Amino acid sequence: MRLAAQGLHHSTGALGGFLRRTKGRRGAQAALTATAHKLARIVYLALKPGMTYGRRGQEEYEARMKEKQVKALRRKAWQLGLEVVEKTSGSVPTATAASVQG
C-alpha cells in the first residue's frame, strides 16, 4: 500500500492532494503511511459487498479543504474577539480605487 501511496504524489485526484498536504504538515514518511492507510480503507470499501466508492477530483477536494480552513479561521478569530470579513477576488477597496484614479 505504501508503494501505491508513493505513486500518488503527482496524481491530480483527491488522494494525491491529501498526500501532498499531509507531507507538508507531518513529513514524508508519516504522509505515506497515512495515505496508505486511507488507500487501504478505500480498497476495503470497494471490495466489501454492497459498498460503493465515489471518486472525488482534486478540485472538489481542494474546495472542501478551503472550507475547513475558513471555518477554522473564523473560529480562531471569534476566540480572539475578531471578525472575519470575506471579500471577492475581483473587488478592490474604494479607498484604493479612489487613490488610483487621482
PyMOL commands that place a pseudoatom at each C-alpha (Angstrom):
pseudoatom trace, name=CA, resn=MET, resi=1, chain=A, elem=C, hetatm=0, pos=[0.000, 0.000, 0.000]
pseudoatom trace, name=CA, resn=ARG, resi=2, chain=A, elem=C, hetatm=0, pos=[2.905, 2.358, 0.715]
pseudoatom trace, name=CA, resn=LEU, resi=3, chain=A, elem=C, hetatm=0, pos=[4.221, 1.837, -2.836]
pseudoatom trace, name=CA, resn=ALA, resi=4, chain=A, elem=C, hetatm=0, pos=[0.806, 2.667, -4.248]
pseudoatom trace, name=CA, resn=ALA, resi=5, chain=A, elem=C, hetatm=0, pos=[0.612, 5.723, -1.990]
pseudoatom trace, name=CA, resn=GLN, resi=6, chain=A, elem=C, hetatm=0, pos=[4.045, 6.869, -3.141]
pseudoatom trace, name=CA, resn=GLY, resi=7, chain=A, elem=C, hetatm=0, pos=[2.842, 6.754, -6.744]
pseudoatom trace, name=CA, resn=LEU, resi=8, chain=A, elem=C, hetatm=0, pos=[0.053, 9.201, -5.881]
pseudoatom trace, name=CA, resn=HIS, resi=9, chain=A, elem=C, hetatm=0, pos=[2.455, 12.104, -5.372]
pseudoatom trace, name=CA, resn=HIS, resi=10, chain=A, elem=C, hetatm=0, pos=[1.860, 13.519, -8.869]
pseudoatom trace, name=CA, resn=SER, resi=11, chain=A, elem=C, hetatm=0, pos=[-1.775, 12.416, -9.028]
pseudoatom trace, name=CA, resn=THR, resi=12, chain=A, elem=C, hetatm=0, pos=[-4.396, 15.071, -9.716]
pseudoatom trace, name=CA, resn=GLY, resi=13, chain=A, elem=C, hetatm=0, pos=[-7.009, 13.272, -7.609]
pseudoatom trace, name=CA, resn=ALA, resi=14, chain=A, elem=C, hetatm=0, pos=[-8.070, 13.812, -4.027]
pseudoatom trace, name=CA, resn=LEU, resi=15, chain=A, elem=C, hetatm=0, pos=[-5.636, 11.185, -2.714]
pseudoatom trace, name=CA, resn=GLY, resi=16, chain=A, elem=C, hetatm=0, pos=[-2.713, 12.970, -4.373]
pseudoatom trace, name=CA, resn=GLY, resi=17, chain=A, elem=C, hetatm=0, pos=[-3.820, 16.233, -2.795]
pseudoatom trace, name=CA, resn=PHE, resi=18, chain=A, elem=C, hetatm=0, pos=[-4.160, 14.519, 0.579]
pseudoatom trace, name=CA, resn=LEU, resi=19, chain=A, elem=C, hetatm=0, pos=[-0.634, 13.111, 0.287]
pseudoatom trace, name=CA, resn=ARG, resi=20, chain=A, elem=C, hetatm=0, pos=[0.927, 16.458, -0.622]
pseudoatom trace, name=CA, resn=ARG, resi=21, chain=A, elem=C, hetatm=0, pos=[-0.970, 18.341, 2.094]
pseudoatom trace, name=CA, resn=THR, resi=22, chain=A, elem=C, hetatm=0, pos=[-0.089, 15.790, 4.755]
pseudoatom trace, name=CA, resn=LYS, resi=23, chain=A, elem=C, hetatm=0, pos=[3.537, 15.676, 3.607]
pseudoatom trace, name=CA, resn=GLY, resi=24, chain=A, elem=C, hetatm=0, pos=[3.905, 19.397, 4.249]
pseudoatom trace, name=CA, resn=ARG, resi=25, chain=A, elem=C, hetatm=0, pos=[2.409, 19.070, 7.706]
pseudoatom trace, name=CA, resn=ARG, resi=26, chain=A, elem=C, hetatm=0, pos=[3.792, 15.771, 9.013]
pseudoatom trace, name=CA, resn=GLY, resi=27, chain=A, elem=C, hetatm=0, pos=[6.758, 14.835, 6.841]
pseudoatom trace, name=CA, resn=ALA, resi=28, chain=A, elem=C, hetatm=0, pos=[7.239, 12.374, 4.003]
pseudoatom trace, name=CA, resn=GLN, resi=29, chain=A, elem=C, hetatm=0, pos=[7.187, 9.074, 5.919]
pseudoatom trace, name=CA, resn=ALA, resi=30, chain=A, elem=C, hetatm=0, pos=[4.145, 9.857, 8.030]
pseudoatom trace, name=CA, resn=ALA, resi=31, chain=A, elem=C, hetatm=0, pos=[2.301, 11.178, 4.973]
pseudoatom trace, name=CA, resn=LEU, resi=32, chain=A, elem=C, hetatm=0, pos=[2.988, 7.969, 3.047]
pseudoatom trace, name=CA, resn=THR, resi=33, chain=A, elem=C, hetatm=0, pos=[1.741, 5.879, 5.966]
pseudoatom trace, name=CA, resn=ALA, resi=34, chain=A, elem=C, hetatm=0, pos=[-1.417, 7.989, 6.358]
pseudoatom trace, name=CA, resn=THR, resi=35, chain=A, elem=C, hetatm=0, pos=[-2.127, 7.855, 2.618]
pseudoatom trace, name=CA, resn=ALA, resi=36, chain=A, elem=C, hetatm=0, pos=[-1.514, 4.095, 2.527]
pseudoatom trace, name=CA, resn=HIS, resi=37, chain=A, elem=C, hetatm=0, pos=[-3.969, 3.709, 5.407]
pseudoatom trace, name=CA, resn=LYS, resi=38, chain=A, elem=C, hetatm=0, pos=[-6.562, 5.812, 3.593]
pseudoatom trace, name=CA, resn=LEU, resi=39, chain=A, elem=C, hetatm=0, pos=[-5.979, 3.795, 0.414]
pseudoatom trace, name=CA, resn=ALA, resi=40, chain=A, elem=C, hetatm=0, pos=[-6.408, 0.526, 2.336]
pseudoatom trace, name=CA, resn=ARG, resi=41, chain=A, elem=C, hetatm=0, pos=[-9.750, 1.735, 3.695]
pseudoatom trace, name=CA, resn=ILE, resi=42, chain=A, elem=C, hetatm=0, pos=[-10.894, 2.661, 0.185]
pseudoatom trace, name=CA, resn=VAL, resi=43, chain=A, elem=C, hetatm=0, pos=[-9.873, -0.749, -1.170]
pseudoatom trace, name=CA, resn=TYR, resi=44, chain=A, elem=C, hetatm=0, pos=[-11.725, -2.435, 1.694]
pseudoatom trace, name=CA, resn=LEU, resi=45, chain=A, elem=C, hetatm=0, pos=[-14.875, -0.446, 0.945]
pseudoatom trace, name=CA, resn=ALA, resi=46, chain=A, elem=C, hetatm=0, pos=[-14.572, -1.254, -2.750]
pseudoatom trace, name=CA, resn=LEU, resi=47, chain=A, elem=C, hetatm=0, pos=[-14.256, -4.990, -2.067]
pseudoatom trace, name=CA, resn=LYS, resi=48, chain=A, elem=C, hetatm=0, pos=[-16.897, -5.195, 0.645]
pseudoatom trace, name=CA, resn=PRO, resi=49, chain=A, elem=C, hetatm=0, pos=[-20.252, -6.260, -0.826]
pseudoatom trace, name=CA, resn=GLY, resi=50, chain=A, elem=C, hetatm=0, pos=[-22.871, -3.558, -1.020]
pseudoatom trace, name=CA, resn=MET, resi=51, chain=A, elem=C, hetatm=0, pos=[-20.493, -0.621, -0.655]
pseudoatom trace, name=CA, resn=THR, resi=52, chain=A, elem=C, hetatm=0, pos=[-19.712, 1.865, -3.398]
pseudoatom trace, name=CA, resn=TYR, resi=53, chain=A, elem=C, hetatm=0, pos=[-16.804, 4.250, -3.678]
pseudoatom trace, name=CA, resn=GLY, resi=54, chain=A, elem=C, hetatm=0, pos=[-17.366, 7.643, -5.268]
pseudoatom trace, name=CA, resn=ARG, resi=55, chain=A, elem=C, hetatm=0, pos=[-14.168, 9.165, -6.613]
pseudoatom trace, name=CA, resn=ARG, resi=56, chain=A, elem=C, hetatm=0, pos=[-13.594, 12.829, -5.866]
pseudoatom trace, name=CA, resn=GLY, resi=57, chain=A, elem=C, hetatm=0, pos=[-11.494, 15.075, -8.032]
pseudoatom trace, name=CA, resn=GLN, resi=58, chain=A, elem=C, hetatm=0, pos=[-8.765, 17.372, -6.797]
pseudoatom trace, name=CA, resn=GLU, resi=59, chain=A, elem=C, hetatm=0, pos=[-10.888, 20.495, -7.355]
pseudoatom trace, name=CA, resn=GLU, resi=60, chain=A, elem=C, hetatm=0, pos=[-13.622, 19.157, -5.082]
pseudoatom trace, name=CA, resn=TYR, resi=61, chain=A, elem=C, hetatm=0, pos=[-11.027, 18.088, -2.501]
pseudoatom trace, name=CA, resn=GLU, resi=62, chain=A, elem=C, hetatm=0, pos=[-9.322, 21.499, -2.522]
pseudoatom trace, name=CA, resn=ALA, resi=63, chain=A, elem=C, hetatm=0, pos=[-12.672, 23.292, -2.228]
pseudoatom trace, name=CA, resn=ARG, resi=64, chain=A, elem=C, hetatm=0, pos=[-13.532, 21.158, 0.784]
pseudoatom trace, name=CA, resn=MET, resi=65, chain=A, elem=C, hetatm=0, pos=[-10.145, 21.832, 2.388]
pseudoatom trace, name=CA, resn=LYS, resi=66, chain=A, elem=C, hetatm=0, pos=[-10.588, 25.578, 1.807]
pseudoatom trace, name=CA, resn=GLU, resi=67, chain=A, elem=C, hetatm=0, pos=[-13.985, 25.417, 3.528]
pseudoatom trace, name=CA, resn=LYS, resi=68, chain=A, elem=C, hetatm=0, pos=[-12.399, 23.680, 6.510]
pseudoatom trace, name=CA, resn=GLN, resi=69, chain=A, elem=C, hetatm=0, pos=[-9.610, 26.275, 6.689]
pseudoatom trace, name=CA, resn=VAL, resi=70, chain=A, elem=C, hetatm=0, pos=[-12.073, 29.187, 6.529]
pseudoatom trace, name=CA, resn=LYS, resi=71, chain=A, elem=C, hetatm=0, pos=[-14.196, 27.587, 9.257]
pseudoatom trace, name=CA, resn=ALA, resi=72, chain=A, elem=C, hetatm=0, pos=[-11.128, 27.112, 11.475]
pseudoatom trace, name=CA, resn=LEU, resi=73, chain=A, elem=C, hetatm=0, pos=[-10.012, 30.696, 10.810]
pseudoatom trace, name=CA, resn=ARG, resi=74, chain=A, elem=C, hetatm=0, pos=[-13.424, 32.072, 11.746]
pseudoatom trace, name=CA, resn=ARG, resi=75, chain=A, elem=C, hetatm=0, pos=[-13.450, 30.010, 14.937]
pseudoatom trace, name=CA, resn=LYS, resi=76, chain=A, elem=C, hetatm=0, pos=[-9.970, 31.247, 15.881]
pseudoatom trace, name=CA, resn=ALA, resi=77, chain=A, elem=C, hetatm=0, pos=[-10.908, 34.863, 15.095]
pseudoatom trace, name=CA, resn=TRP, resi=78, chain=A, elem=C, hetatm=0, pos=[-14.049, 34.532, 17.222]
pseudoatom trace, name=CA, resn=GLN, resi=79, chain=A, elem=C, hetatm=0, pos=[-11.952, 33.224, 20.120]
pseudoatom trace, name=CA, resn=LEU, resi=80, chain=A, elem=C, hetatm=0, pos=[-9.698, 36.295, 19.792]
pseudoatom trace, name=CA, resn=GLY, resi=81, chain=A, elem=C, hetatm=0, pos=[-12.674, 38.646, 19.610]
pseudoatom trace, name=CA, resn=LEU, resi=82, chain=A, elem=C, hetatm=0, pos=[-12.168, 39.459, 15.935]
pseudoatom trace, name=CA, resn=GLU, resi=83, chain=A, elem=C, hetatm=0, pos=[-14.421, 39.220, 12.910]
pseudoatom trace, name=CA, resn=VAL, resi=84, chain=A, elem=C, hetatm=0, pos=[-13.562, 37.742, 9.513]
pseudoatom trace, name=CA, resn=VAL, resi=85, chain=A, elem=C, hetatm=0, pos=[-14.906, 39.645, 6.520]
pseudoatom trace, name=CA, resn=GLU, resi=86, chain=A, elem=C, hetatm=0, pos=[-14.780, 37.891, 3.151]
pseudoatom trace, name=CA, resn=LYS, resi=87, chain=A, elem=C, hetatm=0, pos=[-14.179, 39.862, 0.010]
pseudoatom trace, name=CA, resn=THR, resi=88, chain=A, elem=C, hetatm=0, pos=[-14.495, 38.677, -3.550]
pseudoatom trace, name=CA, resn=SER, resi=89, chain=A, elem=C, hetatm=0, pos=[-11.310, 38.162, -5.518]
pseudoatom trace, name=CA, resn=GLY, resi=90, chain=A, elem=C, hetatm=0, pos=[-12.166, 40.886, -8.052]
pseudoatom trace, name=CA, resn=SER, resi=91, chain=A, elem=C, hetatm=0, pos=[-13.233, 43.589, -5.614]
pseudoatom trace, name=CA, resn=VAL, resi=92, chain=A, elem=C, hetatm=0, pos=[-10.966, 46.487, -4.773]
pseudoatom trace, name=CA, resn=PRO, resi=93, chain=A, elem=C, hetatm=0, pos=[-11.492, 48.618, -1.658]
pseudoatom trace, name=CA, resn=THR, resi=94, chain=A, elem=C, hetatm=0, pos=[-12.952, 52.030, -2.511]
pseudoatom trace, name=CA, resn=ALA, resi=95, chain=A, elem=C, hetatm=0, pos=[-10.076, 53.919, -0.894]
pseudoatom trace, name=CA, resn=THR, resi=96, chain=A, elem=C, hetatm=0, pos=[-7.576, 52.139, -3.142]
pseudoatom trace, name=CA, resn=ALA, resi=97, chain=A, elem=C, hetatm=0, pos=[-9.713, 52.681, -6.218]
pseudoatom trace, name=CA, resn=ALA, resi=98, chain=A, elem=C, hetatm=0, pos=[-10.036, 56.417, -5.416]
pseudoatom trace, name=CA, resn=SER, resi=99, chain=A, elem=C, hetatm=0, pos=[-6.290, 56.846, -4.939]
pseudoatom trace, name=CA, resn=VAL, resi=100, chain=A, elem=C, hetatm=0, pos=[-5.611, 55.136, -8.262]
pseudoatom trace, name=CA, resn=GLN, resi=101, chain=A, elem=C, hetatm=0, pos=[-7.986, 57.464, -10.105]
pseudoatom trace, name=CA, resn=GLY, resi=102, chain=A, elem=C, hetatm=0, pos=[-6.434, 60.580, -8.941]
for i in range(1, 102): cmd.bond("trace and resi %d" % i, "trace and resi %d" % (i + 1))
show_as sticks, trace
zoom trace
